[in-house]
């Protein structure tokens, strides 16, 4: 083999060796971005439900306080 062919083969190998990991990193980054968006959405929905639960607990608390403070409620 002459030198030009060897150099061309080494260059081609270097391009592939650098390009494959770079492509895989880009795929991993895109997947990571999508995963973060999904988790963020789920956490937002959980937060909304926690607000609803907190409101329900406050309603029950208020009802109990009104019942305890109502002198006619205790016989």
Buried (B, 14 or more C-beta within 10 A) or exposed (E): EEEEEEEEEEEEEEEEEEEEEEEEEEEEEEEEEEEEEEEEEEEEEEEEEEEEEEEEEEEEEEEEEEEEEEEEEEE
